[in-house]
Amino acid sequence: MPPGVWADLVGQQGPVGVLRRAAAGHRHAMSHAWLVVGPPGSGRSTAARAFAAALQCPRQGCGQCSECRTSLSGAHPDVTLVRTEMLSIGVDEVRELVRRAAMSPTLGRRQVLVVEDADRLTERGADALLKSIEEPAPKTVWLLCAPTADDVVPTIRSRCRLLTLATPRPADVAALLHRRDGVEESLAAEVARAAQGHIGRARVLARDESARERRREVLRIPGRLTDLGACLTAAAALVESCAAEAGAATAEVDARERAALEEALGFGARGARPKQAASALRDLEEQQRARAKRFQRDALDRALTELTTWYRDVLALQTCQAREVAPELEGRPGPELVNEELRPELAATARRGTPEATLRRIDALLACREALEGNVAPLLAVEAMMIALVRG
C-alpha cells in the first residue's frame, strides 16, 4: 500500500496501522477523541496531521488530492491546527476551539481539531474543553498531542483513545533526511545520531550550520569547567546565547505583529495614537515576552540535552562490558556513541573520572531542567548546575 500521508512517520508501523484502520472506518476502530503521545521528535504532530488528512481524504490518505494537501498544510477549512508559542493554552483560546468544534464541516467529511500542545492547557482551559469532548458533535474529531498521557489532566485523558509513538531509530531518521530532504548520507547520519531520533531537531541540524556550531559550542563546556570562575563564566555565556537565539527567533514575528496591531488601531501618518492603543500594545508586549520566555527556555533545554549526551557517552565508555575504557585503550571498537565524532575527547574524559561521578553530573543536568520548568531564574539554575558539574 502506498505510504501517502503517512510517509513522514518513521518507525511507527503499529500506530500508523491503528490510524489507517480508523480512517478506513473499520469496526470499533474510530473514536471521536484521540490522545497521541510520544517523546519529543517521535512525530506526534506529524501523526495527528496525517490522520486529519486521512479523515478528509476520500481514499483515506492518498497524499495527492487537494484534501490531503490542504489538511497537511493547515489550509483545509475543516481542519484546525493549534500550536501555541506561549507557555500555556488559555481558556479564551479553548472556547474558540469549542465553538468551532460545534460546527458542521463545510467542505470536508469531518470537523477535525488538532491541539499539538495539549500538555500546555491551563486548568480552566481543560475545563472548557471537557464538555466538548464528552458530548461531541456527530462529525467532530479531537486530536490532542502531548509527550506522555500523564501530562494531560485526567478528566481529558480518560475520555480519549490513547495512541503511543516510539522514538525512531537514528538510522531511520537519517534515511528519511536523505530520501526526502536530499541531505548527504554522512551528514544525515551525524545529525540523526546527535538528535537521538528527534526528527525535527535532526532536520534543523542538517539545514543550519549555525545550529550545528551552537551544538558544538555547548559540547565544549565540560572541558572549560576548571574552577568556580570558569563555571560562572560558562553559565552566563550559555544563558546569554540562548536568550540571543530566542530573540533572533522572535524578532521578526514580533515586529510584524506590532505593525499589524498599529494598523488595526488606526495609527495614522500623522502619528495618531487612539485611546485604546496603550492598553492593546501592553497586552501584545506581554504576549511577546511570554513567547520569548518560552523560546529561551526551550533553547536552554536543548542545550542541557546536548550536555547530557556528552556525559551519557562518557558513562557508556566507563561502563562498557564492565571493563571501563579498556576497549578504547586496546584499540577495539567501543560502545555506540551519540557524539561519535568526539570519541577521542570522550575517551580521555572517561579515563579521568568514575561512573559514579558521571552519574552525579547527569543528575545535576536533570535537576537544572526541572528547576527551569519550575520557573527558577535561568542564570541561577545554570550556575548551580555548572558548579555541580565541576565538583562531580
N, C-alpha and C positions, 0 to 999 in steps of 0.2 A: 504494500500500500504506500503511495507517495507520502512523504512527510508533511507536505502542505504547511499549515500554520505552526506545526509542531517542530519544524526543522531546527530552530534555535534552542530547543530544550535538550541539554546534554546530559546523558546518563540517567534519564528519568523514565525509562521504559514502563515501569509499573504504574506510576501516577498518570502518564500520558494515556495508557490503556484505560484507566478509570474514566478520564475525561472524554476520551473518544466514545466510549460506550454511552456515557451520559448524553453527549451531543447527538448521538445516533438514536436516542430515545429507547434504549434497552430497558426492559422491565426492572423497576426498582433502582435504576442507575442514576436518576436525576434527583436533584434537591434544589430547593428554592434559595438556599444559603450555603455557601462553602467557606471554609477557613483553610487557606493554603499556607502552610508553614514550612520552614526550612532555614538553614543557616544563611548568613549573608552571602550573596553571589550564587546561590543554588538555582535561581531562576524563578522565584515566586511570582514576581510581576510579569515576567515573560509567560509563565504558565497561565496566569489569570487573563492576560490579554489574548493569548491564543485560544483559550476556552471561550472568551467573549466572542471572538471572531467565528469560532466553530458553531456557536449557538445562533449566529445570524446567517451563516452560510447555508444555502440550500444543499450543499454537498458536504456538510459537516467539517468544514475547514480545509478547503482545497488550496487556499493561499493565493489564488489567482483572481478571483472575482472581486467586484467592487466592494461587496460586503466585507470580505476578508481584509482587503487593503485599507478601507476606511476604519474598520474596527481596530486594527493594529496601530494605525497612525493617530487614533484619537479623534478622527473626523466623522465617525458614524453618529447620526443624531440620536440613536437609541443605545449608545454605549458611553457611559460617563466614567472617566478615569480621574481618580483623585489621588494626588501625591503632594503631601504638604512639604513646604520648605521651612515651616515653623517647628517649634518644639512640640506642638500638640495640635490636635484637630478639635476645635471648639464646638459648642452647641449650635451656634448660628450656621456654621458650615454643614453640620449634620442635618439640621432642619431643612436646608435647601435640598439636600440629597433625598430626604424622606419625601419631600414634596414631589420631587422628580420620580421617585420610585412608585408613587401612586398613579402616575400617568400611564396610559396605554402606549405601546410602541407606535411611532409614526410611520416608519418605513420598514423596520426590521421585524423579525419574528418574536423578539423578546425585548424587554427593557432591562439592560444589564448595567449594574453599578459596581465598579472595581475600586476598592479602597486599598491602596498599596501600603499604607502605614497604619493598619488598624490598631497596632500596639500604642499608637500615639493619641488615641481617643481619650478625651477627658472623661471624668465620671459623669458629668452632665451630658456630654456628647453621647456616651454609651447608653444612657437612659433614654435619650431622644431617639436613638436608633432601634432600641429593643422592640417597641411595638410594631415597627415596620417589618422587622424580621419575624416576629411572632405571627403576624397577620398580613402576609404579603399580598400584593395584587396578583391576579392569576398568571400574568406573563412576566413578572418581575423576578430577576435573579440577582442576589448579592454575592460578590466575590471579595472576601476580606483576606488580606495578606499580613503576616506577622512572622517574626523569627521563630517563636515557639507558641504553642497553644496557651501556655501559662502567661504569656504577655498580654493576652486578651481577657477582659473581665469575664468571670464565669457565666453570668447571665447571657452574654452574647455567645460565648464559646459553646455552651450546651445546646444551642439552637442551630448550630452549623454542622455540616458534614466536614469532617477533618480529612485533609489531603496533605501528606507529609513528603517533602522532597529531600533528597540527599545532596551532599556536596559532590559535585562532579570530580572525576579524576583529572589531575593536571594534563595527562596525555590527551584526554578527550577535549579539554578546553583548547589545548594547543592545536589539535586537528581542526576544531571549529574556526579558530582565528585564521589558520592557513587557508581553509576552504572558503570561508565567507568573506573575510576581510583582506585576503591576499598578503598576510603577514609572513615574512620569511621564516622558514621552519625553525631555525636555531633560535631566533628571537621569540617566536611563538612559544617554544618550549621553555625558554628562560622566564618569560613574563607569566606564563601559566603556573609554573612552579613557584614563582615569587608571590603570586596572588593566591596560592593554595586552593585553586579551584574556583575562586571568585571570578565569574565570567566578566562582569562589568569592570572590576579592577584590572583584570588582565588586559582588557581592551584599551583602557586608559594608558596603561604602561606601554602597550605596543605602539600606540599612536603618538605619545607625547614624550619626547626625550627629556623635557624638563621634569616630568613626573618621575622618570627613572633616575634622574640626577638627585631629586629630593629624597628618593628612597635610599640611594647610595649614601647620601649625607647622613641620614638617620642611622644607617648601619655603621658609620664611622664613630658614633658616640661612645660605645663601650671602650674603645681604645683611647679615648680622651679623658676618661674619668680617673684622674690620678690623685686628687685631693679635694678638699671642700670647695676651694675656689673654682676649680675646674667643673665641679658639679653645678654650682650656681650659674656659672657662665653657660654651660650646656643647657641648663633648664631655661634660662632667659632666651637663648638663641632658638630653642625648639618652639617655645610658646610664640615668640615673635614671628618665626617662619610660618607657623600655622595660621596666625592672625593675618599675615600678609596674603597667604594662599586664599583664605576666606574672603578677604577684601577684594582680591582680584576676581574671584568667582562671582561676587555680588555687585560690584561697582556698576557694571553696565545695566543690569536689570534695575538697580536702584534709581539710576538716572532716568531710565525710560519710564518707570512708574511715577516718578515725581513730575516729569514733563507731562505725562498723560493726566495726572491729577490736576495740575495747574491749568491745563487746557479745559478740563471739565468744569473747574471752578470759575472759569471766565477771566483768567489773568489776561489783561489786555496789553496792547503795545505801549500804553502809557504807564504801565506798571500798576494797574489797578489791583487791589487785594480785597476781594469780597470778605464780608464779616466772618463767614464760616471758615475762611481759609486757614486761619491759625490752628483751629481745632483739628481740621482734616489733615493738615500737614503733620501735626504732632502724632496723630494716630498712625499715619503712614510711616513716620520715622520710628515709632515704637515697633511696628511690624518688621521694619527693615533691620532694626537692632536685634530683634529676636531671631530673624533669619541668619544674620551674621554670626550670632552666638552659636546657633546650631551648626553652621558650616565650620566654624573654628573647632567646635567640639568634635565634629566628625573627622576633621583633619588631624587633630591630636590623637583620636582613637586609631586612625590608620597608622600614625607614626608609632604608637605603642604596640600595635600589632606587628609592625615590621621589626621592632626591637625584640619582641617575643620570639620571632622566628630565629633571630641570632642566637638567643640563649637556648632555644629548643634544639638548634643544630649542635651547639656546644654540648648539651646534655646527651644528645644522641651519640656523639663521638666518645664521651666519657663513659657511657654505659654499654657500648656496643659489645654484645656477647660476653658481658661481664669481664672484658679484658681492657676496660678503659680505652685508651687511644692506641693500643698495640697494633691494630690493623694499619693505622696511618704510619706508625713508626717502621713497620715491616714492609711498607710499600704496597700492601694489598688493598683492594677496594674496601672502603668503609661503608657506613650506612648511607642511605639516600638522604640528601640534604636539601632544604629549601633554597639556601644560598650556595649552591654548588660552586659558583664561580669564585667564592671566597673560602674554599675548603682549606687552603694553607693557613690563612689567618685564624680560622675557626679551630683548626687543629692545635695551633700554638696557644690559643686561649684555653682550650680544653686541658692541655698539659699543665698549665699554671694553676688550675683550680680543682675543685672537687664537685661531684654531683650534688652533694648537699648544699653547697654554696650557690650553685647554679639554680637549684630549685627555689632557694630563698629569693634570688633575683627575679625569677619568673613570678613568684608570689607578689613581689613588690610592684611589678608591672600590672598584675591583675588588680591589686589594691588601688593603684592610681586610676585605672579605668573606672572602678567602682566609685571612687571619690569624685571624679568628673561627672559621672551620672548623677551623683548626689549634689551637684552644683557647688562643689568646693572650688574656690578660686583656682584657675588653671595653674598659675605660677607657683602657688603654694604646694599644690598636689604634685607637680612635676619636680619641684626642688626636693621634696621629701623622697620621691622615687629615686632621683639621681643619687642622693646620699645613701639610700639603701642599696643601690647597685654597686657603689664603690666599696661599701662595707662587706657585702656578700654574706 
